[in-house]
């Protein structure tokens, strides 16, 4: 996980999670939903946000040569 602060908007952040595979990402998401401890942490985190988090999923692509 990496946390980036927008230099043009102090106090605005992007958190980026890096996963080895889409399968690992999905396993992590399932753990958040099914593990009470993880669920509680996510709810606490969401409670300090001004609105719901926006989630985007990107995949690394290699150029065809």
URZI-V518563 format. One record per residue. N is the residue number from 1. OMEGA is omega in degrees with one decimal (* if undefined). D_LAST is the distance of its C-alpha to the last C-alpha in Angstrom with 1 decimal. Layout:
((N | OMEGA | D_LAST) (N | OMEGA | D_LAST))
This chain:
((1 | 176.0 | 31.0) (2 | 177.6 | 30.9) (3 | -179.3 | 33.2) (4 | 175.7 | 32.4) (5 | 178.0 | 35.2) (6 | -176.8 | 34.6) (7 | 177.7 | 35.9) (8 | -180.0 | 37.0) (9 | 179.8 | 38.9) (10 | -178.6 | 40.6) (11 | 176.4 | 41.3) (12 | -172.8 | 38.3) (13 | 168.3 | 35.7) (14 | 175.5 | 32.4) (15 | -177.4 | 32.2) (16 | 176.1 | 28.7) (17 | 178.6 | 28.5) (18 | -179.8 | 25.6) (19 | -179.6 | 25.5) (20 | -178.4 | 23.7) (21 | 175.8 | 23.1) (22 | 177.3 | 24.4) (23 | 178.1 | 27.0) (24 | 177.7 | 28.3) (25 | -178.8 | 28.5) (26 | 177.4 | 30.5) (27 | 178.5 | 32.7) (28 | 178.3 | 33.5) (29 | 178.9 | 34.4) (30 | 178.9 | 36.6) (31 | 179.5 | 38.3) (32 | -178.1 | 39.1) (33 | -172.4 | 40.7) (34 | -178.8 | 42.6) (35 | -177.6 | 43.6) (36 | 180.0 | 46.7) (37 | 178.2 | 46.0) (38 | 179.1 | 42.5) (39 | 179.7 | 43.7) (40 | 178.8 | 46.5) (41 | 179.6 | 44.2) (42 | 178.5 | 41.9) (43 | 176.8 | 45.0) (44 | 180.0 | 46.4) (45 | -179.9 | 43.1) (46 | -178.1 | 43.1) (47 | 179.5 | 46.7) (48 | 178.7 | 46.0) (49 | 178.0 | 43.4) (50 | 179.8 | 44.6) (51 | -179.4 | 42.8) (52 | 179.1 | 40.5) (53 | 175.6 | 37.1) (54 | -177.7 | 34.0) (55 | 173.8 | 31.3) (56 | 178.8 | 27.6) (57 | 179.9 | 25.1) (58 | 179.2 | 21.5) (59 | 178.5 | 18.6) (60 | 177.2 | 15.7) (61 | 174.7 | 12.3) (62 | -179.8 | 9.0) (63 | 174.2 | 6.1) (64 | -179.4 | 3.8) (65 | * | 0.0))
